[in-house]
Amino acid sequence: MTRILWILYRKAPSAIILEDNHGVDAVEYALEADMSITFIGLLQDMVTRVRKDNAKKKASRKLMQARSQLEQMMDAPGDTAYS
């Protein structure tokens, strides 16, 4: 089972953090299925990594968007406030 989890993590990491229609995620299902503590710990670590990576990506996108907007303001014709 751990091998399958690693494959999923490598190929589709976002799938690990998804919830079903009832708001239940993979960690909760693993707990209900009486999976080993080792497996649940690994799954929780993967969930944490995916969430951190997603947060970094979101912050990077916001930064790039802010830079783009600033560049557009600086390049606006007739704008002498920054010249």
MOPAC internal coordinates of N, CA, C and O (Angstrom, degrees):
PM7 1SCF
backbone

  N    0.0000 0     0.00 0     0.00 0    0    0    0
  C    1.4490 1     0.00 0     0.00 0    1    0    0
  C    1.5302 1   111.08 1     0.00 0    2    1    0
  O    1.2310 1   120.90 1   142.54 1    3    2    1
  N    1.3249 1   115.88 1   -37.46 1    3    2    1
  C    1.4636 1   119.91 1   179.32 1    5    3    2
  C    1.5236 1   110.90 1   -62.50 1    6    5    3
  O    1.2310 1   120.99 1   142.69 1    7    6    5
  N    1.3124 1   115.70 1   -37.31 1    7    6    5
  C    1.4722 1   119.89 1   179.30 1    9    7    6
  C    1.5354 1   110.60 1   -62.41 1   10    9    7
  O    1.2310 1   120.67 1   137.72 1   11   10    9
  N    1.3072 1   116.32 1   -42.28 1   11   10    9
  C    1.4668 1   120.90 1   178.41 1   13   11   10
  C    1.5267 1   110.49 1   -63.71 1   14   13   11
  O    1.2310 1   120.89 1   139.99 1   15   14   13
  N    1.3233 1   115.89 1   -40.01 1   15   14   13
  C    1.4624 1   120.35 1   178.42 1   17   15   14
  C    1.5215 1   111.20 1   -61.21 1   18   17   15
  O    1.2310 1   120.47 1   136.60 1   19   18   17
  N    1.3398 1   116.70 1   -43.40 1   19   18   17
  C    1.4642 1   120.17 1   178.38 1   21   19   18
  C    1.5247 1   111.78 1   -64.05 1   22   21   19
  O    1.2310 1   120.35 1   140.51 1   23   22   21
  N    1.3092 1   116.93 1   -39.49 1   23   22   21
  C    1.4669 1   120.29 1   177.85 1   25   23   22
  C    1.5222 1   109.79 1   -62.21 1   26   25   23
  O    1.2310 1   120.51 1   133.33 1   27   26   25
  N    1.3148 1   116.63 1   -46.67 1   27   26   25
  C    1.4613 1   120.75 1   178.69 1   29   27   26
  C    1.5211 1   111.01 1   -60.99 1   30   29   27
  O    1.2310 1   120.53 1   136.99 1   31   30   29
  N    1.3176 1   116.59 1   -43.01 1   31   30   29
  C    1.4676 1   121.33 1  -179.63 1   33   31   30
  C    1.5296 1   111.26 1   -61.57 1   34   33   31
  O    1.2310 1   120.59 1   139.68 1   35   34   33
  N    1.3142 1   116.49 1   -40.32 1   35   34   33
  C    1.4631 1   120.15 1  -179.51 1   37   35   34
  C    1.5256 1   112.94 1   -73.53 1   38   37   35
  O    1.2310 1   120.55 1   140.84 1   39   38   37
  N    1.3316 1   116.56 1   -39.16 1   39   38   37
  C    1.4670 1   120.82 1  -174.18 1   41   39   38
  C    1.5284 1   113.59 1   -87.31 1   42   41   39
  O    1.2310 1   120.19 1   144.23 1   43   42   41
  N    1.3249 1   117.24 1   -35.77 1   43   42   41
  C    1.4734 1   120.95 1  -176.69 1   45   43   42
  C    1.5306 1   109.92 1  -147.18 1   46   45   43
  O    1.2310 1   120.27 1  -110.53 1   47   46   45
  N    1.3292 1   117.08 1    69.47 1   47   46   45
  C    1.4625 1   119.89 1  -174.87 1   49   47   46
  C    1.5308 1   114.15 1   -57.75 1   50   49   47
  O    1.2310 1   119.90 1   148.80 1   51   50   49
  N    1.2957 1   117.79 1   -31.20 1   51   50   49
  C    1.4670 1   120.02 1   179.81 1   53   51   50
  C    1.5244 1   112.32 1   -65.46 1   54   53   51
  O    1.2310 1   120.24 1   156.37 1   55   54   53
  N    1.3219 1   117.14 1   -23.63 1   55   54   53
  C    1.4660 1   120.52 1   179.83 1   57   55   54
  C    1.5261 1   111.32 1   -64.13 1   58   57   55
  O    1.2310 1   120.42 1   153.49 1   59   58   57
  N    1.3175 1   116.79 1   -26.51 1   59   58   57
  C    1.4590 1   121.05 1  -177.73 1   61   59   58
  C    1.5253 1   111.83 1   -69.47 1   62   61   59
  O    1.2310 1   120.22 1   153.07 1   63   62   61
  N    1.3195 1   117.18 1   -26.93 1   63   62   61
  C    1.4684 1   119.45 1  -176.45 1   65   63   62
  C    1.5306 1   113.38 1  -100.79 1   66   65   63
  O    1.2310 1   120.38 1  -179.38 1   67   66   65
  N    1.3109 1   116.88 1     0.62 1   67   66   65
  C    1.4623 1   119.74 1  -179.76 1   69   67   66
  C    1.5247 1   111.37 1   -70.03 1   70   69   67
  O    1.2310 1   121.63 1   -28.43 1   71   70   69
  N    1.3224 1   114.48 1   151.57 1   71   70   69
  C    1.4614 1   121.24 1   173.97 1   73   71   70
  C    1.5195 1   108.23 1  -114.76 1   74   73   71
  O    1.2310 1   120.71 1   -27.32 1   75   74   73
  N    1.3283 1   116.25 1   152.68 1   75   74   73
  C    1.4581 1   119.75 1   177.07 1   77   75   74
  C    1.5356 1   109.84 1   -81.91 1   78   77   75
  O    1.2310 1   120.46 1     7.74 1   79   78   77
  N    1.3178 1   116.73 1  -172.26 1   79   78   77
  C    1.4701 1   121.40 1  -177.76 1   81   79   78
  C    1.5189 1   113.44 1   -64.02 1   82   81   79
  O    1.2310 1   120.63 1   164.12 1   83   82   81
  N    1.3213 1   116.41 1   -15.88 1   83   82   81
  C    1.4650 1   121.07 1  -179.24 1   85   83   82
  C    1.5282 1   111.68 1  -101.58 1   86   85   83
  O    1.2310 1   120.27 1  -174.42 1   87   86   85
  N    1.3275 1   117.10 1     5.58 1   87   86   85
  C    1.4587 1   121.38 1   179.11 1   89   87   86
  C    1.5179 1   114.01 1    79.20 1   90   89   87
  O    1.2310 1   120.38 1  -160.47 1   91   90   89
  N    1.3222 1   116.88 1    19.53 1   91   90   89
  C    1.4598 1   121.29 1  -178.91 1   93   91   90
  C    1.5292 1   108.78 1   -98.07 1   94   93   91
  O    1.2310 1   120.73 1   -48.71 1   95   94   93
  N    1.3358 1   116.22 1   131.29 1   95   94   93
  C    1.4655 1   119.57 1  -179.85 1   97   95   94
  C    1.5249 1   111.04 1  -105.09 1   98   97   95
  O    1.2310 1   120.93 1     0.08 1   99   98   97
  N    1.3229 1   115.83 1  -179.92 1   99   98   97
  C    1.4656 1   121.46 1  -175.19 1  101   99   98
  C    1.5277 1   112.43 1   -62.40 1  102  101   99
  O    1.2310 1   120.25 1   143.35 1  103  102  101
  N    1.3210 1   117.13 1   -36.65 1  103  102  101
  C    1.4682 1   119.86 1   179.83 1  105  103  102
  C    1.5287 1   110.24 1   -63.48 1  106  105  103
  O    1.2310 1   120.57 1   135.93 1  107  106  105
  N    1.3152 1   116.52 1   -44.07 1  107  106  105
  C    1.4673 1   119.69 1   179.24 1  109  107  106
  C    1.5295 1   111.66 1   -63.07 1  110  109  107
  O    1.2310 1   120.86 1   138.96 1  111  110  109
  N    1.3344 1   115.96 1   -41.04 1  111  110  109
  C    1.4632 1   118.76 1   177.63 1  113  111  110
  C    1.5257 1   110.98 1   -65.30 1  114  113  111
  O    1.2310 1   120.27 1   142.02 1  115  114  113
  N    1.3094 1   117.10 1   -37.98 1  115  114  113
  C    1.4634 1   120.17 1   178.27 1  117  115  114
  C    1.5290 1   110.79 1   -64.02 1  118  117  115
  O    1.2310 1   120.63 1   140.64 1  119  118  117
  N    1.3268 1   116.41 1   -39.36 1  119  118  117
  C    1.4623 1   120.26 1   177.34 1  121  119  118
  C    1.5283 1   110.96 1   -64.34 1  122  121  119
  O    1.2310 1   121.05 1   134.72 1  123  122  121
  N    1.3378 1   115.61 1   -45.28 1  123  122  121
  C    1.4689 1   120.05 1  -179.97 1  125  123  122
  C    1.5296 1   111.87 1   -63.88 1  126  125  123
  O    1.2310 1   120.61 1   149.29 1  127  126  125
  N    1.3309 1   116.43 1   -30.71 1  127  126  125
  C    1.4656 1   120.96 1  -178.47 1  129  127  126
  C    1.5270 1   112.06 1   -85.83 1  130  129  127
  O    1.2310 1   120.51 1  -173.85 1  131  130  129
  N    1.3246 1   116.63 1     6.15 1  131  130  129
  C    1.4720 1   121.94 1  -179.57 1  133  131  130
  C    1.5258 1   112.75 1    55.43 1  134  133  131
  O    1.2310 1   120.83 1  -138.90 1  135  134  133
  N    1.3267 1   116.02 1    41.10 1  135  134  133
  C    1.4639 1   120.32 1   175.49 1  137  135  134
  C    1.5298 1   107.83 1   -67.70 1  138  137  135
  O    1.2310 1   120.56 1   -18.45 1  139  138  137
  N    1.3024 1   116.53 1   161.55 1  139  138  137
  C    1.4656 1   121.10 1  -177.57 1  141  139  138
  C    1.5270 1   110.38 1   -66.33 1  142  141  139
  O    1.2310 1   121.61 1   -25.15 1  143  142  141
  N    1.3146 1   114.52 1   154.85 1  143  142  141
  C    1.4633 1   120.36 1   177.44 1  145  143  142
  C    1.5213 1   110.26 1   -60.84 1  146  145  143
  O    1.2310 1   120.35 1   144.16 1  147  146  145
  N    1.3144 1   116.94 1   -35.84 1  147  146  145
  C    1.4658 1   121.17 1   177.93 1  149  147  146
  C    1.5240 1   110.74 1   -61.26 1  150  149  147
  O    1.2310 1   120.75 1   133.44 1  151  150  149
  N    1.3281 1   116.17 1   -46.56 1  151  150  149
  C    1.4611 1   121.07 1   179.48 1  153  151  150
  C    1.5237 1   110.65 1   -63.00 1  154  153  151
  O    1.2310 1   120.24 1   133.91 1  155  154  153
  N    1.3187 1   117.16 1   -46.09 1  155  154  153
  C    1.4695 1   121.35 1  -179.23 1  157  155  154
  C    1.5256 1   110.33 1   -63.83 1  158  157  155
  O    1.2310 1   120.21 1   139.89 1  159  158  157
  N    1.3316 1   117.20 1   -40.11 1  159  158  157
  C    1.4644 1   120.59 1   176.97 1  161  159  158
  C    1.5152 1   111.96 1   -62.28 1  162  161  159
  O    1.2310 1   120.53 1   136.97 1  163  162  161
  N    1.3196 1   116.59 1   -43.03 1  163  162  161
  C    1.4654 1   121.21 1   177.53 1  165  163  162
  C    1.5238 1   110.06 1   -62.04 1  166  165  163
  O    1.2310 1   120.56 1   134.38 1  167  166  165
  N    1.3155 1   116.54 1   -45.62 1  167  166  165
  C    1.4609 1   121.02 1   179.34 1  169  167  166
  C    1.5249 1   110.85 1   -61.27 1  170  169  167
  O    1.2310 1   120.19 1   136.83 1  171  170  169
  N    1.3279 1   117.23 1   -43.17 1  171  170  169
  C    1.4635 1   120.50 1   178.60 1  173  171  170
  C    1.5296 1   111.12 1   -63.24 1  174  173  171
  O    1.2310 1   120.11 1   139.73 1  175  174  173
  N    1.3273 1   117.39 1   -40.27 1  175  174  173
  C    1.4676 1   120.58 1   177.40 1  177  175  174
  C    1.5277 1   111.00 1   -62.61 1  178  177  175
  O    1.2310 1   120.91 1   139.00 1  179  178  177
  N    1.3175 1   115.87 1   -41.00 1  179  178  177
  C    1.4602 1   119.83 1   178.82 1  181  179  178
  C    1.5283 1   110.91 1   -65.28 1  182  181  179
  O    1.2310 1   120.33 1   137.35 1  183  182  181
  N    1.3090 1   116.98 1   -42.65 1  183  182  181
  C    1.4682 1   121.45 1   178.14 1  185  183  182
  C    1.5268 1   109.55 1   -59.52 1  186  185  183
  O    1.2310 1   120.53 1   135.63 1  187  186  185
  N    1.3275 1   116.60 1   -44.37 1  187  186  185
  C    1.4658 1   120.93 1   179.41 1  189  187  186
  C    1.5198 1   110.76 1   -61.23 1  190  189  187
  O    1.2310 1   120.49 1   135.07 1  191  190  189
  N    1.3405 1   116.67 1   -44.93 1  191  190  189
  C    1.4683 1   120.19 1   179.40 1  193  191  190
  C    1.5225 1   112.02 1   -62.28 1  194  193  191
  O    1.2310 1   120.49 1   136.08 1  195  194  193
  N    1.3229 1   116.67 1   -43.92 1  195  194  193
  C    1.4673 1   120.22 1  -179.67 1  197  195  194
  C    1.5266 1   110.14 1   -63.08 1  198  197  195
  O    1.2310 1   120.22 1   136.15 1  199  198  197
  N    1.3127 1   117.19 1   -43.85 1  199  198  197
  C    1.4704 1   120.04 1   179.83 1  201  199  198
  C    1.5214 1   111.48 1   -64.31 1  202  201  199
  O    1.2310 1   120.00 1   139.27 1  203  202  201
  N    1.3294 1   117.61 1   -40.73 1  203  202  201
  C    1.4667 1   120.58 1   177.05 1  205  203  202
  C    1.5235 1   110.92 1   -63.96 1  206  205  203
  O    1.2310 1   120.59 1   135.53 1  207  206  205
  N    1.3214 1   116.48 1   -44.47 1  207  206  205
  C    1.4665 1   120.34 1   178.36 1  209  207  206
  C    1.5242 1   110.79 1   -61.47 1  210  209  207
  O    1.2310 1   120.22 1   137.45 1  211  210  209
  N    1.3244 1   117.19 1   -42.55 1  211  210  209
  C    1.4630 1   120.72 1   178.60 1  213  211  210
  C    1.5176 1   111.17 1   -63.80 1  214  213  211
  O    1.2310 1   120.23 1   140.68 1  215  214  213
  N    1.3314 1   117.17 1   -39.32 1  215  214  213
  C    1.4647 1   120.76 1   178.51 1  217  215  214
  C    1.5241 1   110.69 1   -65.23 1  218  217  215
  O    1.2310 1   120.14 1   139.51 1  219  218  217
  N    1.3284 1   117.33 1   -40.49 1  219  218  217
  C    1.4656 1   121.02 1   177.89 1  221  219  218
  C    1.5258 1   110.77 1   -64.26 1  222  221  219
  O    1.2310 1   120.72 1   136.95 1  223  222  221
  N    1.3321 1   116.22 1   -43.05 1  223  222  221
  C    1.4632 1   120.27 1   179.22 1  225  223  222
  C    1.5234 1   110.72 1   -62.91 1  226  225  223
  O    1.2310 1   120.46 1   138.39 1  227  226  225
  N    1.3321 1   116.73 1   -41.61 1  227  226  225
  C    1.4630 1   120.75 1   179.83 1  229  227  226
  C    1.5218 1   110.20 1   -64.67 1  230  229  227
  O    1.2310 1   119.94 1   136.47 1  231  230  229
  N    1.3233 1   117.71 1   -43.53 1  231  230  229
  C    1.4594 1   121.31 1   178.85 1  233  231  230
  C    1.5244 1   110.89 1   -63.29 1  234  233  231
  O    1.2310 1   120.74 1   140.28 1  235  234  233
  N    1.3174 1   116.20 1   -39.72 1  235  234  233
  C    1.4602 1   120.56 1   178.78 1  237  235  234
  C    1.5262 1   110.98 1   -64.80 1  238  237  235
  O    1.2310 1   120.52 1   138.25 1  239  238  237
  N    1.3369 1   116.61 1   -41.75 1  239  238  237
  C    1.4738 1   119.92 1   178.05 1  241  239  238
  C    1.5183 1   110.81 1   -62.65 1  242  241  239
  O    1.2310 1   120.33 1   138.50 1  243  242  241
  N    1.3358 1   116.97 1   -41.50 1  243  242  241
  C    1.4643 1   120.37 1   179.49 1  245  243  242
  C    1.5247 1   110.66 1   -64.39 1  246  245  243
  O    1.2310 1   120.70 1   139.37 1  247  246  245
  N    1.3272 1   116.27 1   -40.63 1  247  246  245
  C    1.4577 1   120.23 1   178.60 1  249  247  246
  C    1.5206 1   110.87 1   -63.66 1  250  249  247
  O    1.2310 1   120.49 1   135.19 1  251  250  249
  N    1.3140 1   116.67 1   -44.81 1  251  250  249
  C    1.4682 1   120.37 1   178.95 1  253  251  250
  C    1.5213 1   111.12 1   -63.01 1  254  253  251
  O    1.2310 1   120.50 1   140.63 1  255  254  253
  N    1.3223 1   116.64 1   -39.37 1  255  254  253
  C    1.4584 1   120.74 1   178.48 1  257  255  254
  C    1.5262 1   110.37 1   -65.13 1  258  257  255
  O    1.2310 1   120.16 1   137.31 1  259  258  257
  N    1.3121 1   117.29 1   -42.69 1  259  258  257
  C    1.4658 1   121.07 1   179.31 1  261  259  258
  C    1.5279 1   110.75 1   -64.64 1  262  261  259
  O    1.2310 1   120.43 1   138.91 1  263  262  261
  N    1.3286 1   116.79 1   -41.09 1  263  262  261
  C    1.4659 1   120.20 1   177.54 1  265  263  262
  C    1.5224 1   110.93 1   -62.59 1  266  265  263
  O    1.2310 1   120.75 1   137.41 1  267  266  265
  N    1.3211 1   116.18 1   -42.59 1  267  266  265
  C    1.4596 1   120.78 1   179.79 1  269  267  266
  C    1.5236 1   111.16 1   -62.06 1  270  269  267
  O    1.2310 1   120.94 1   136.37 1  271  270  269
  N    1.3218 1   115.81 1   -43.63 1  271  270  269
  C    1.4655 1   119.94 1   178.99 1  273  271  270
  C    1.5310 1   110.67 1   -64.06 1  274  273  271
  O    1.2310 1   120.16 1   139.66 1  275  274  273
  N    1.3179 1   117.29 1   -40.34 1  275  274  273
  C    1.4553 1   121.29 1   179.02 1  277  275  274
  C    1.5195 1   110.44 1   -64.67 1  278  277  275
  O    1.2310 1   120.36 1   137.08 1  279  278  277
  N    1.3292 1   116.92 1   -42.92 1  279  278  277
  C    1.4606 1   120.48 1   178.04 1  281  279  278
  C    1.5217 1   111.16 1   -62.46 1  282  281  279
  O    1.2310 1   120.43 1   140.75 1  283  282  281
  N    1.3299 1   116.78 1   -39.25 1  283  282  281
  C    1.4604 1   120.05 1   178.48 1  285  283  282
  C    1.5206 1   110.48 1   -64.92 1  286  285  283
  O    1.2310 1   120.17 1   140.21 1  287  286  285
  N    1.3095 1   117.29 1   -39.79 1  287  286  285
  C    1.4702 1   120.71 1   178.35 1  289  287  286
  C    1.5208 1   110.91 1   -65.51 1  290  289  287
  O    1.2310 1   120.84 1   140.74 1  291  290  289
  N    1.3344 1   116.01 1   -39.26 1  291  290  289
  C    1.4649 1   120.57 1  -178.98 1  293  291  290
  C    1.5242 1   111.36 1   -69.59 1  294  293  291
  O    1.2310 1   120.41 1   147.94 1  295  294  293
  N    1.3326 1   116.82 1   -32.06 1  295  294  293
  C    1.4593 1   122.01 1  -176.89 1  297  295  294
  C    1.5265 1   113.30 1   -91.19 1  298  297  295
  O    1.2310 1   120.00 1   179.53 1  299  298  297
  N    1.3218 1   117.61 1    -0.47 1  299  298  297
  C    1.4690 1   120.58 1  -177.26 1  301  299  298
  C    1.5241 1   109.84 1   -63.22 1  302  301  299
  O    1.2310 1   120.40 1   -48.95 1  303  302  301
  N    1.3557 1   116.85 1   131.05 1  303  302  301
  C    1.4702 1   120.39 1  -179.63 1  305  303  302
  C    1.5276 1   110.65 1   -65.55 1  306  305  303
  O    1.2310 1   121.33 1   -39.03 1  307  306  305
  N    1.3173 1   115.07 1   140.97 1  307  306  305
  C    1.4586 1   120.42 1   177.58 1  309  307  306
  C    1.5181 1   113.96 1    80.07 1  310  309  307
  O    1.2310 1   119.96 1  -179.62 1  311  310  309
  N    1.2811 1   117.68 1     0.38 1  311  310  309
  C    1.4635 1   121.41 1  -179.83 1  313  311  310
  C    1.5179 1   107.88 1   -91.27 1  314  313  311
  O    1.2310 1   120.59 1   -72.87 1  315  314  313
  N    1.2981 1   116.47 1   107.13 1  315  314  313
  C    1.4648 1   120.64 1  -177.95 1  317  315  314
  C    1.5150 1   112.07 1  -105.59 1  318  317  315
  O    1.2310 1   120.06 1  -177.56 1  319  318  317
  N    1.3079 1   117.49 1     2.44 1  319  318  317
  C    1.4674 1   120.22 1  -178.04 1  321  319  318
  C    1.5161 1   111.80 1   -64.41 1  322  321  319
  O    1.2310 1   119.62 1   151.82 1  323  322  321
  N    1.3316 1   118.33 1   -28.18 1  323  322  321
  C    1.4579 1   120.47 1  -176.90 1  325  323  322
  C    1.5325 1   112.48 1  -106.85 1  326  325  323
  O    1.2310 1   120.38 1  -177.60 1  327  326  325
  N    1.2961 1   116.87 1     2.40 1  327  326  325
  C    1.4727 1   120.29 1  -176.81 1  329  327  326
  C    1.5030 1   111.78 1   -82.24 1  330  329  327
  O    1.2310 1   120.10 1   180.00 1  331  330  329

